[in-house]
Amino acid sequence: MKNQIIICIGIFYVFLMFFFTISGNAQIIKGEVMAGLNMTQVDGDEVYGFKKPGLNLGAGAMIPFEKNFDVSLEINYSQKGAKQKAQYISDSLNGAYELYLNYLEIPVLVHYTDKDLISIGTGLSWGRLVSAKEFEHDRQTPTTAQNNVYSPNDICILLDLRLKVYKALKFNFRYSYSLAKIRTRDFSSLGGETWTRDQYNNVLTFRMLYVFNEIGSKQILNQR
């Protein structure tokens, strides 16, 4: 896990230095911190509903590149997974399921802001799996982040909405979905039927976001 954290921070640093280079003026860069909640499911695991809550914490930078347009770079800690309560009265096969997938993510997005009140954005995110645990029928399986049950990488498409709450404080809703499968798994029924499904992270994120240097950045852009 330590090496994965170092890799993600290193990639974020390289991208951030690139952002500084293309901006031509570090004073227009806006910083941001965010914290909130994921509601997640894994499509293809035969468990349904956004029932698994998890933390979403991060920090980032935004650079205006045209009027009302920004490009942003973040580094986030994001907890994903799936959850189902026991479905049957049984000591051995009660149908309970819980999956914990914890990622370090680097999202890159382009945003459009209308009248300083609402922003919409889209982009891509690369996530690195740093820890994983899985429970079936209330018993832990051998799944870890290191044994390749789940892909170590998660590339997601993002849709982002930000609403101004008060000054530099914003509410952020984000939807993300894996572009590549994170696992392929075989299933079987009690009747002997078998089938195979690819699995994908499917995530709703609700966060509060605070932006630094927003007014100063706007003033500098207006002077150009």
C-alpha positions in Angstrom: 0.0 0.0 0.0 2.9 2.4 0.8 4.3 2.0 -2.7 0.9 2.6 -4.3 0.4 5.8 -2.3 3.9 7.0 -3.4 3.0 6.2 -7.1 -0.3 8.2 -6.9 1.3 11.2 -5.2 4.1 11.2 -7.7 1.8 11.1 -10.7 -0.3 13.9 -9.1 2.9 16.0 -8.6 3.9 15.5 -12.2 0.5 16.6 -13.5 0.4 19.5 -11.1 3.8 20.8 -12.3 2.4 20.5 -15.9 -0.6 22.6 -14.8 1.7 25.2 -13.4 3.7 25.3 -16.7 0.7 25.7 -19.0 -0.9 28.3 -16.8 1.9 30.8 -17.3 0.9 32.4 -14.0 0.6 30.5 -10.8 -1.7 33.2 -9.3 -4.6 32.1 -11.5 -4.6 28.6 -10.1 -7.4 27.8 -7.7 -7.0 25.2 -4.9 -9.8 23.1 -3.6 -10.4 20.6 -0.8 -13.4 18.3 -0.6 -15.0 15.8 1.7 -18.1 13.7 1.4 -19.8 10.4 0.9 -19.9 7.7 -1.8 -22.9 5.5 -2.3 -21.7 2.6 -4.4 -22.6 -0.7 -6.1 -20.7 -3.1 -8.3 -22.6 -3.9 -11.5 -22.3 -7.6 -12.3 -22.0 -9.0 -8.8 -25.6 -10.1 -8.5 -26.1 -7.6 -5.7 -28.3 -4.6 -6.5 -28.6 -1.0 -5.2 -26.4 1.8 -4.1 -26.2 0.4 -0.6 -22.5 0.6 0.3 -21.5 4.0 1.8 -17.9 5.1 1.8 -15.7 8.2 2.4 -14.6 10.4 -0.4 -11.8 12.8 0.6 -9.5 14.9 -1.6 -7.7 18.0 -2.7 -7.0 19.5 -6.1 -6.2 22.4 -8.3 -8.1 24.3 -11.0 -6.8 26.4 -13.9 -9.0 28.7 -15.9 -8.2 28.4 -19.6 -11.1 30.3 -21.3 -13.9 32.5 -20.0 -16.1 30.3 -17.8 -13.9 27.2 -18.4 -11.5 25.4 -16.0 -9.5 22.3 -16.1 -9.1 20.5 -12.7 -6.8 17.9 -11.3 -7.5 16.1 -8.0 -6.1 13.4 -5.8 -8.8 11.5 -3.8 -9.2 8.7 -1.4 -12.4 6.9 -2.4 -14.1 4.0 -0.7 -16.2 1.8 -3.0 -17.9 -1.6 -2.8 -21.2 -3.4 -2.5 -23.5 -4.6 0.3 -26.4 -6.9 0.8 -28.0 -8.0 4.0 -28.7 -11.7 4.7 -31.5 -13.0 2.4 -32.2 -16.4 4.0 -32.4 -18.0 7.4 -29.4 -20.2 7.2 -26.2 -20.8 9.2 -24.1 -21.4 6.1 -25.6 -19.8 3.0 -27.6 -16.7 4.2 -26.9 -14.6 1.1 -25.2 -11.8 2.9 -22.5 -10.0 1.0 -20.2 -7.1 1.6 -17.3 -5.8 -0.5 -14.7 -3.1 0.4 -12.6 -1.6 -2.4 -10.5 1.4 -1.4 -8.8 3.5 -4.1 -6.4 6.4 -4.5 -7.8 8.3 -7.5 -6.5 11.0 -9.8 -9.4 12.6 -11.7 -8.9 15.2 -14.5 -12.0 17.2 -15.6 -13.0 20.1 -17.7 -15.7 22.4 -16.1 -18.0 25.1 -17.4 -19.3 27.6 -14.9 -22.5 29.7 -15.5 -22.8 33.0 -13.6 -20.6 31.8 -10.8 -23.5 29.7 -9.5 -23.4 26.4 -11.2 -20.6 24.3 -12.8 -20.9 21.2 -14.9 -17.9 19.1 -15.8 -16.8 15.8 -17.3 -13.6 13.9 -17.4 -11.7 10.7 -16.6 -10.2 9.2 -13.4 -7.5 6.7 -12.8 -7.8 4.8 -9.6 -5.3 2.5 -7.9 -6.7 -0.2 -5.6 -4.9 0.1 -2.2 -7.0 -2.3 -0.1 -9.8 -4.8 -0.6 -11.9 -7.1 1.6 -14.8 -9.3 0.8 -17.4 -11.1 2.9 -19.7 -13.8 1.6 -22.4 -15.3 3.9 -20.8 -13.3 6.7 -17.4 -15.0 6.2 -14.3 -13.3 4.9 -12.9 -14.6 1.6 -9.2 -14.6 0.6 -9.7 -11.4 -1.5 -7.0 -8.7 -1.1 -5.7 -5.8 -3.2 -2.6 -7.9 -3.9 -3.9 -11.2 -5.1 -5.4 -9.9 -8.4 -9.0 -11.0 -7.7 -9.8 -7.4 -8.5 -7.9 -5.3 -11.1 -5.4 -3.0 -9.4 -6.5 -0.2 -11.8 -9.9 1.4 -12.3 -10.4 3.9 -15.2 -13.7 5.7 -14.8 -15.7 8.3 -16.8 -17.0 11.2 -14.6 -19.9 13.6 -14.7 -19.7 16.4 -12.2 -22.1 19.1 -10.9 -21.2 21.9 -8.5 -23.7 24.4 -6.9 -22.6 27.5 -5.0 -23.7 27.3 -1.4 -22.0 30.3 0.2 -19.0 32.3 -1.2 -16.3 29.7 -1.9 -18.2 26.8 -0.4 -19.9 24.5 -3.0 -22.0 21.3 -3.0 -20.7 18.7 -5.4 -22.5 15.8 -7.0 -20.5 13.4 -9.1 -21.3 10.2 -11.0 -18.6 7.8 -12.0 -18.6 4.4 -13.9 -15.7 2.1 -14.7 -14.8 2.0 -18.4 -13.0 -1.4 -18.0 -14.0 -4.4 -16.0 -12.6 -4.7 -12.5 -13.3 -8.4 -12.2 -14.8 -11.3 -14.1 -16.6 -13.9 -12.0 -18.5 -17.2 -12.4 -21.8 -17.7 -10.6 -23.8 -20.8 -10.1 -27.4 -21.5 -8.9 -28.6 -24.2 -6.6 -30.1 -25.9 -9.7 -26.7 -26.2 -11.3 -27.0 -23.3 -13.8 -23.7 -21.4 -14.3 -23.0 -18.0 -15.8 -20.2 -15.4 -16.1 -20.4 -11.7 -15.5 -17.9 -8.8 -15.8 -18.0 -6.3 -12.9 -17.8 -2.5 -12.9 -17.8 0.2 -10.2 -20.9 2.3 -10.2 -20.7 5.3 -7.8 -22.7 8.3 -6.7 -20.7 10.9 -4.8 -22.0 13.7 -2.6 -19.4 16.2 -1.3 -18.8 19.6 0.1 -16.1 21.5 -1.7 -14.1 24.7 -0.7 -12.2 26.7 -3.4 -9.2 28.8 -2.5 -8.1 31.9 -4.6 -11.4 31.9 -6.6 -11.8 35.7 -6.4 -8.2 36.5 -7.0 -8.0 34.2 -10.0 -11.1 35.8 -11.5 -9.7 39.3 -11.0 -6.4 38.4 -12.8 -8.3 36.9 -15.7 -10.5 40.0 -16.1 -7.3 42.1 -16.3 -6.0 40.2 -19.3 
